[in-house]
Amino acid sequence: MADMKQYVQDTLDLIGKRDPEQKQFKTTVSKVLETVVPVLEKHPEYKEQKILERMVEPERVVSFRVPWQDDKGVTHINRGFRVQMNSAVGPYKGGLRFHPSVNLDILKFLAFEQVYKNALTGLPIGGAKGGSDFDPHGKSDNEVMHFCQSFMTELYRHIGPHVDVPAGDIGVGGREIGYLFGQYKRICNAYDAAVLTGKRVDYWGSLARPEATGYGLMYFVKNMLDDKNISLKDKTLVVSGAGNVATYAIEKAQEYGAKVVTCSDSDGYIYDPNGIDLDAVKEIKQVRRGRIKEYVAAHPQAEYHEGCTGVWTVKCDVALPCATQGEIDIESAKALVANGVIAVGEGANMPSSLEAIEYFQQNKVLFAPAKAANAGGVAVSALEMSQNSERLQWTFAEVDNKLKDIMANIYRCAKANAEKYADPDDLVAGANITAFVKVADIMLAHGLV
């Protein structure tokens, strides 16, 4: 075991030497690789073929300039990226993020996670991530269109249905996907619908795609709780976020008989002791594109609180962080445990700090890690690719049933590998090991590429 621990450390040292400024990437890689040490012990061929060194090095990184003009005619220059991490399992697949925080460090750690998440789905997709430090918030539709067209004018060279299939992420929704697809179609003079996923249904997006991540999260959490003979009925849930993930997690949780009492946006959170009125939230966020604080005007029993971290002090049985990365720190984790939380399901990408995850595990809180629990979105994106290739569109029920099966299989595989290599309830290790073995074995089969 010591030999393989050293192999992991040598790989981390290599990352630190090559890219000392990429601290988030190194931290993410370290926590993943630490969990696969037992697998490395049983498979020395991974070390012999330098699988770790190959797995942590992107196959390709593209960086480019994105010039665009605002409505006043002022020129702006942003930076665009695409990190094509690993294509062993299939074409690169992963979202585009438009947010001021975007940099190469963030995109590399997200791309690394995406490889594992995509492998867990059992579908033929590799892993990538991309985006720009452009902020669509407060921009007009015309300004967003100009930016997206400029962004795609470079990106189109590096993507394609059999090469790399981007999707949306933070700051990239249906509007942005539409502008990106339109520019791709214009430049390439081809209707390659499978080049982007998350499209609107009327131009060959998949039914159930907006719901997929939130529904998938609840399917995974339900499998996890069912395994312990715990019902969601009448449980109190705290949810962060008010985007697609949170909205449809709330919708499915309410279908299961749970009472969801919170949701939030970047300004603050609402607490409704009677249970969230989801129709009101959808009207505010999806129709009016307003702020969540508007909810309390028509719901006098509800409370609005400035700031987001306080949402985790609300007493609950199940917590679902669905907003953004790093939203649950160690203090939030302690508050949740003190209030009796029994399960946490990650709907956002890596919303819990490493210290928070360790605290949950130490206190026997059932924990559904993001790469497994929120894989429903990318799973349905891959199903969208399949529908586009067939030039067919499946019904909502067909897609939803496939999603249920995929999430159940992800849980079963993660649980089986947790029992085989780690603690039976350590789904973090179980998910990492499941994905690692799949990707590593295919990389070996493909030779030294």
C-alpha positions as CSV (number, residue, x, y, z in Angstrom):
1,M,0.0,0.0,0.0
2,A,2.9,2.4,0.8
3,D,4.3,2.0,-2.7
4,M,1.0,3.1,-4.3
5,K,0.5,5.9,-1.9
6,Q,4.0,7.1,-2.9
7,Y,2.9,6.7,-6.6
8,V,-0.1,9.0,-5.9
9,Q,2.2,11.5,-4.1
10,D,4.7,11.5,-7.0
11,T,1.9,12.3,-9.4
12,L,0.7,15.2,-7.2
13,D,4.2,16.5,-6.9
14,L,4.4,16.5,-10.7
15,I,1.3,18.6,-10.9
16,G,2.7,21.0,-8.4
17,K,6.0,21.3,-10.3
18,R,4.4,21.9,-13.7
19,D,1.5,24.1,-12.6
20,P,2.1,25.5,-9.1
21,E,-0.6,28.1,-9.5
22,Q,-3.3,25.5,-10.2
23,K,-4.2,24.8,-6.5
24,Q,-7.8,23.9,-7.0
25,F,-6.9,21.4,-9.7
26,K,-4.3,19.8,-7.5
27,T,-6.6,19.6,-4.5
28,T,-9.3,18.0,-6.5
29,V,-7.0,15.4,-8.0
30,S,-5.4,14.6,-4.7
31,K,-8.7,13.8,-3.0
32,V,-9.8,11.6,-5.9
33,L,-6.5,9.7,-6.3
34,E,-6.3,9.0,-2.5
35,T,-9.5,7.0,-2.8
36,V,-8.2,4.7,-5.6
37,V,-5.0,3.6,-3.8
38,P,-6.6,0.2,-2.9
39,V,-7.4,-0.3,-6.6
40,L,-3.8,0.5,-7.6
41,E,-2.6,-2.1,-5.2
42,K,-4.6,-4.8,-7.0
43,H,-3.7,-3.5,-10.4
44,P,0.1,-2.7,-10.7
45,E,-0.3,-2.4,-14.4
46,Y,-1.8,1.0,-13.9
47,K,1.4,2.2,-12.4
48,E,3.5,0.4,-15.0
49,Q,1.6,2.2,-17.8
50,K,1.7,5.5,-16.0
51,I,-2.1,5.8,-15.9
52,L,-2.2,8.5,-13.2
53,E,0.3,10.8,-15.0
54,R,-1.7,10.4,-18.2
55,M,-5.1,10.9,-16.5
56,V,-4.2,14.2,-14.8
57,E,-2.7,15.7,-18.0
58,P,-5.4,17.1,-20.4
59,E,-5.3,15.7,-23.9
60,R,-5.7,19.3,-25.2
61,V,-6.1,22.8,-23.8
62,V,-7.3,25.6,-26.0
63,S,-7.2,29.2,-25.0
64,F,-8.3,32.1,-27.2
65,R,-9.3,35.8,-27.4
66,V,-13.0,36.7,-27.6
67,P,-13.6,40.3,-28.9
68,W,-17.1,41.7,-28.9
69,Q,-18.9,45.0,-28.8
70,D,-21.6,46.1,-26.4
71,D,-24.8,48.1,-27.2
72,K,-22.9,51.4,-26.9
73,G,-20.3,50.3,-29.5
74,V,-17.6,49.8,-26.8
75,T,-15.1,47.0,-27.6
76,H,-14.4,44.3,-24.9
77,I,-11.9,41.5,-24.9
78,N,-12.6,38.3,-22.9
79,R,-10.7,35.1,-22.7
80,G,-12.1,31.7,-23.9
81,F,-11.1,28.2,-22.9
82,R,-11.8,24.6,-23.7
83,V,-10.1,21.9,-21.7
84,Q,-10.4,18.5,-23.5
85,M,-9.4,16.3,-20.6
86,N,-10.0,12.7,-21.7
87,S,-11.6,11.0,-24.7
88,A,-11.0,7.3,-23.8
89,V,-14.7,6.5,-23.3
90,G,-16.1,8.7,-26.1
91,P,-16.1,12.3,-27.5
92,Y,-15.3,15.0,-25.1
93,K,-18.4,16.1,-23.2
94,G,-18.9,18.9,-20.7
95,G,-20.4,22.3,-20.1
96,L,-19.4,25.8,-21.0
97,R,-19.3,28.3,-18.1
98,F,-19.6,32.1,-18.6
99,H,-18.6,33.7,-15.3
100,P,-16.0,36.2,-14.1
101,S,-14.4,33.5,-11.9
102,V,-13.5,31.3,-14.9
103,N,-9.8,30.6,-15.3
104,L,-7.7,27.6,-16.4
105,D,-7.4,26.2,-12.8
106,I,-11.1,26.0,-12.3
107,L,-11.8,24.6,-15.7
108,K,-9.1,21.9,-15.3
109,F,-10.5,20.7,-12.0
110,L,-14.1,20.7,-13.4
111,A,-12.9,18.8,-16.5
112,F,-11.1,16.2,-14.4
113,E,-14.3,15.7,-12.4
114,Q,-16.3,15.6,-15.6
115,V,-14.3,12.6,-16.9
116,Y,-15.3,10.6,-13.8
117,K,-18.9,11.8,-13.8
118,N,-19.4,11.0,-17.5
119,A,-17.8,7.5,-17.0
120,L,-20.3,6.8,-14.3
121,T,-23.3,7.2,-16.6
122,G,-22.3,4.1,-18.6
123,L,-22.7,6.1,-21.8
124,P,-20.0,6.7,-24.4
125,I,-18.8,10.1,-23.5
126,G,-15.4,11.5,-22.4
127,G,-14.8,14.6,-20.3
128,A,-14.2,18.3,-21.0
129,K,-15.0,21.7,-19.7
130,G,-14.8,25.2,-21.1
131,G,-16.0,28.8,-20.9
132,S,-15.0,32.4,-20.5
133,D,-14.6,35.1,-17.9
134,F,-17.5,36.9,-19.6
135,D,-20.4,37.8,-17.3
136,P,-23.9,37.5,-19.0
137,H,-25.6,39.0,-15.9
138,G,-27.0,42.4,-16.7
139,K,-26.2,42.1,-20.4
140,S,-28.8,42.6,-23.1
141,D,-29.8,39.8,-25.4
142,N,-28.0,41.6,-28.2
143,E,-24.8,41.8,-26.2
144,V,-25.0,38.1,-25.2
145,M,-25.6,37.2,-28.9
146,H,-22.5,39.2,-30.0
147,F,-20.3,37.5,-27.4
148,C,-21.6,34.0,-28.2
149,Q,-21.0,34.5,-31.9
150,S,-17.5,35.7,-31.3
151,F,-16.8,32.8,-28.9
152,M,-18.1,30.2,-31.3
153,T,-16.1,31.7,-34.2
154,E,-13.0,30.2,-32.5
155,L,-14.5,27.3,-30.7
156,Y,-16.1,25.7,-33.8
157,R,-12.6,24.6,-34.9
158,H,-12.2,22.3,-31.9
159,I,-15.7,20.7,-31.5
160,G,-18.0,18.4,-33.5
161,P,-20.5,15.5,-32.9
162,H,-17.6,13.0,-33.0
163,V,-15.0,15.2,-31.3
164,D,-16.3,17.4,-28.5
165,V,-19.9,18.2,-27.6
166,P,-20.3,21.1,-25.2
167,A,-23.4,21.9,-23.2
168,G,-24.5,24.7,-20.8
169,D,-23.2,25.4,-17.3
170,I,-23.3,28.5,-15.0
171,G,-24.1,31.5,-17.2
172,V,-24.9,29.4,-20.2
173,G,-28.6,28.5,-20.6
174,G,-31.0,28.0,-23.4
175,R,-30.5,31.5,-24.8
176,E,-26.7,31.1,-25.0
177,I,-26.9,27.6,-26.4
178,G,-29.2,28.9,-29.1
179,Y,-26.8,31.7,-30.1
180,L,-23.8,29.3,-30.0
181,F,-25.6,26.7,-32.2
182,G,-26.8,29.3,-34.7
183,Q,-23.2,30.6,-35.2
184,Y,-21.8,27.0,-35.5
185,K,-24.5,26.2,-38.1
186,R,-23.7,29.3,-40.0
187,I,-19.9,28.8,-40.1
188,C,-20.0,25.1,-40.9
189,N,-22.9,25.2,-43.3
190,A,-24.2,22.1,-41.7
191,Y,-27.1,21.2,-39.3
192,D,-25.1,19.1,-36.9
193,A,-27.6,19.1,-34.1
194,A,-25.5,16.7,-31.9
195,V,-22.7,19.3,-31.7
196,L,-24.3,21.0,-28.7
197,T,-26.7,19.7,-26.0
198,G,-29.2,21.6,-23.9
199,K,-30.9,22.9,-27.0
200,R,-34.5,23.9,-27.0
201,V,-36.9,21.1,-27.9
202,D,-38.1,22.7,-31.1
203,Y,-34.6,22.5,-32.6
204,W,-33.9,18.9,-31.4
205,G,-33.1,19.3,-27.8
206,S,-34.2,16.5,-25.5
207,L,-37.4,16.4,-23.5
208,A,-36.6,16.2,-19.8
209,R,-33.2,17.9,-20.2
210,P,-34.1,20.9,-18.1
211,E,-35.4,18.6,-15.4
212,A,-32.6,16.0,-15.7
213,T,-30.1,17.1,-13.1
214,G,-32.6,17.9,-10.4
215,Y,-34.7,14.8,-11.1
216,G,-31.5,12.6,-11.3
217,L,-30.4,14.0,-7.9
218,M,-33.6,12.9,-6.3
219,Y,-33.5,9.5,-8.0
220,F,-30.0,9.0,-6.6
221,V,-30.9,10.2,-3.1
222,K,-34.0,8.1,-3.1
223,N,-31.9,5.0,-3.9
224,M,-29.5,5.9,-1.1
225,L,-32.3,6.3,1.4
226,D,-34.3,3.3,0.2
227,D,-31.2,1.2,0.9
228,K,-31.5,2.2,4.5
229,N,-35.3,1.8,4.6
230,I,-35.7,5.5,5.0
231,S,-38.7,7.2,3.2
232,L,-38.7,10.7,1.8
233,K,-42.3,11.1,2.7
234,D,-42.8,13.9,5.3
235,K,-39.1,14.6,5.5
236,T,-38.0,18.2,5.7
237,L,-35.6,19.3,3.0
238,V,-33.4,22.3,2.7
239,V,-32.4,23.2,-0.9
240,S,-30.1,26.0,-2.1
241,G,-30.3,27.6,-5.5
242,A,-33.3,28.5,-7.7
243,G,-32.1,27.4,-11.1
244,N,-33.0,24.3,-13.0
245,V,-31.2,21.9,-10.6
246,A,-32.9,23.3,-7.5
247,T,-36.3,23.8,-9.2
248,Y,-36.6,20.3,-10.4
249,A,-35.1,18.7,-7.4
250,I,-37.8,20.5,-5.4
251,E,-40.4,19.3,-7.9
252,K,-39.4,15.7,-7.6
253,A,-39.0,15.8,-3.8
254,Q,-42.5,17.2,-3.5
255,E,-43.8,14.4,-5.7
256,Y,-42.2,12.0,-3.2
257,G,-44.1,13.6,-0.3
258,A,-41.2,15.6,1.2
259,K,-41.6,19.2,2.4
260,V,-39.0,21.6,1.0
261,V,-38.7,24.8,3.1
262,T,-36.0,26.8,1.4
263,C,-34.4,27.9,-1.9
264,S,-32.1,30.7,-2.7
265,D,-30.3,32.9,-5.3
266,S,-27.0,34.8,-5.1
267,D,-28.6,37.6,-2.9
268,G,-30.1,35.5,-0.2
269,Y,-32.6,32.7,0.7
270,I,-36.3,32.3,1.5
271,Y,-37.7,30.1,4.3
272,D,-41.3,29.0,4.0
273,P,-42.5,26.8,6.9
274,N,-45.5,25.7,4.9
275,G,-43.3,24.4,2.1
276,I,-42.1,26.2,-1.0
277,D,-44.7,27.2,-3.5
278,L,-42.8,26.0,-6.6
279,D,-45.2,27.6,-9.1
280,A,-44.4,31.0,-7.5
281,V,-40.6,30.3,-7.7
282,K,-40.9,29.3,-11.4
283,E,-42.8,32.5,-12.2
284,I,-40.2,34.6,-10.5
285,K,-37.0,32.9,-11.8
286,Q,-38.0,31.4,-15.1
287,V,-40.6,33.9,-16.4
288,R,-39.7,37.2,-14.9
289,R,-36.0,36.5,-14.3
290,G,-36.5,38.2,-10.9
291,R,-34.9,37.8,-7.5
292,I,-36.0,35.2,-5.0
293,K,-36.8,37.9,-2.3
294,E,-39.9,38.7,-4.4
295,Y,-41.5,35.5,-3.1
296,V,-42.3,36.9,0.3
297,A,-44.6,39.6,-1.1
298,A,-47.3,37.0,-1.9
299,H,-46.4,34.6,0.9
300,P,-46.6,36.4,4.3
301,Q,-45.7,33.4,6.3
302,A,-42.3,33.2,4.5
303,E,-39.0,34.9,5.5
304,Y,-36.3,36.3,3.3
305,H,-32.7,36.4,4.6
306,E,-29.9,38.3,3.0
307,G,-26.8,36.1,2.2
308,C,-26.8,32.4,1.4
309,T,-24.8,30.6,4.0
310,G,-27.6,30.9,6.6
311,V,-29.7,28.5,4.6
312,W,-27.7,25.6,6.2
313,T,-28.7,26.6,9.7
314,V,-32.3,25.7,8.9
315,K,-33.3,22.5,10.6
316,C,-33.9,19.6,8.1
317,D,-33.6,15.9,7.5
318,V,-32.0,16.2,4.0
319,A,-29.9,19.0,2.6
320,L,-29.5,19.5,-1.2
321,P,-26.8,22.1,-2.2
322,C,-27.8,23.0,-5.7
323,A,-26.4,26.4,-6.2
324,T,-22.6,26.5,-6.8
325,Q,-19.3,25.0,-5.8
326,G,-18.0,25.5,-2.3
327,E,-21.2,26.6,-0.7
328,I,-21.1,24.2,2.3
329,D,-18.0,24.9,4.4
330,I,-17.0,23.2,7.6
331,E,-19.2,25.6,9.7
332,S,-22.2,24.9,7.6
333,A,-21.6,21.2,7.9
334,K,-21.4,21.4,11.7
335,A,-24.7,23.4,11.7
336,L,-26.4,20.8,9.6
337,V,-25.2,17.9,11.8
338,A,-26.1,19.7,15.0
339,N,-29.7,20.1,13.6
340,G,-30.0,16.4,12.9
341,V,-29.5,16.1,9.1
342,I,-29.4,12.5,8.0
343,A,-28.5,12.9,4.3
344,V,-26.8,15.3,2.0
345,G,-27.1,15.1,-1.8
346,E,-24.9,17.3,-4.0
347,G,-26.8,18.9,-6.9
348,A,-24.2,21.5,-7.8
349,N,-20.7,20.7,-8.9
350,M,-18.5,20.1,-5.8
351,P,-20.7,22.3,-3.5
352,S,-19.2,20.9,-0.3
353,S,-15.6,21.6,0.9
354,L,-13.4,18.6,1.5
355,E,-13.5,19.4,5.3
356,A,-17.3,19.4,5.2
357,I,-17.4,16.1,3.4
358,E,-15.1,14.5,5.9
359,Y,-17.2,15.9,8.8
360,F,-20.4,14.5,7.3
361,Q,-18.8,11.1,6.9
362,Q,-17.4,11.1,10.4
363,N,-20.9,11.8,11.8
364,K,-22.5,9.0,9.7
365,V,-24.5,11.4,7.5
366,L,-25.4,9.6,4.2
367,F,-23.6,11.6,1.5
368,A,-24.3,11.5,-2.2
369,P,-21.3,13.1,-4.0
370,A,-21.8,15.4,-6.9
371,K,-20.0,13.3,-9.6
372,A,-22.6,10.6,-9.0
373,A,-25.6,12.4,-7.7
374,N,-25.8,15.2,-10.3
375,A,-24.8,13.1,-13.3
376,G,-28.4,13.1,-14.5
377,G,-27.8,16.3,-16.5
378,V,-24.9,15.0,-18.6
379,A,-26.6,11.6,-18.9
380,V,-29.6,13.2,-20.6
381,S,-27.2,15.3,-22.7
382,A,-25.7,12.1,-24.0
383,L,-29.2,10.8,-24.6
384,E,-29.9,14.0,-26.6
385,M,-26.8,13.2,-28.7
386,S,-28.3,9.7,-29.4
387,Q,-31.6,11.2,-30.4
388,N,-29.9,13.7,-32.7
389,S,-27.9,10.9,-34.3
390,E,-31.1,9.0,-35.0
391,R,-32.9,12.1,-36.1
392,L,-35.6,11.2,-33.6
393,Q,-37.1,12.7,-30.5
394,W,-38.1,10.5,-27.6
395,T,-41.0,11.2,-25.3
396,F,-40.6,12.7,-21.9
397,A,-41.5,9.4,-20.3
398,E,-38.9,7.5,-22.4
399,V,-36.1,9.9,-21.4
400,D,-37.2,10.0,-17.8
401,N,-37.3,6.2,-17.5
402,K,-33.8,5.9,-19.0
403,L,-32.6,8.5,-16.5
404,K,-34.1,6.6,-13.6
405,D,-32.3,3.4,-14.7
406,I,-29.0,5.3,-15.2
407,M,-29.1,6.9,-11.7
408,A,-30.0,3.6,-10.1
409,N,-27.1,1.9,-11.8
410,I,-24.7,4.7,-10.7
411,Y,-25.8,4.1,-7.1
412,R,-25.5,0.3,-7.4
413,C,-22.0,0.5,-8.8
414,A,-20.8,3.1,-6.4
415,K,-22.2,1.1,-3.5
416,A,-20.7,-2.1,-4.7
417,N,-17.2,-0.6,-5.0
418,A,-17.5,1.2,-1.7
419,E,-18.2,-2.2,-0.1
420,K,-15.3,-3.9,-2.0
421,Y,-12.6,-1.3,-1.5
422,A,-13.6,1.1,1.3
423,D,-16.4,1.8,3.9
424,P,-19.8,0.4,2.7
425,D,-21.3,3.9,3.1
426,D,-18.4,5.8,1.5
427,L,-20.1,6.6,-1.9
428,V,-17.3,9.2,-2.6
429,A,-14.7,6.4,-2.8
430,G,-17.2,4.1,-4.5
431,A,-18.0,6.6,-7.2
432,N,-14.3,7.5,-7.7
433,I,-13.3,3.9,-8.0
434,T,-16.1,2.9,-10.4
435,A,-15.2,5.7,-12.8
436,F,-11.4,5.3,-12.4
437,V,-11.4,1.6,-13.3
438,K,-13.6,2.2,-16.3
439,V,-11.5,5.0,-17.7
440,A,-8.1,3.4,-16.8
441,D,-9.0,0.1,-18.4
442,I,-10.1,1.7,-21.7
443,M,-6.9,3.8,-21.7
444,L,-4.9,0.7,-21.4
445,A,-6.8,-0.9,-24.3
446,H,-6.1,2.1,-26.5
447,G,-2.3,1.9,-26.0
448,L,0.0,4.8,-25.3
449,V,-2.0,7.7,-26.7
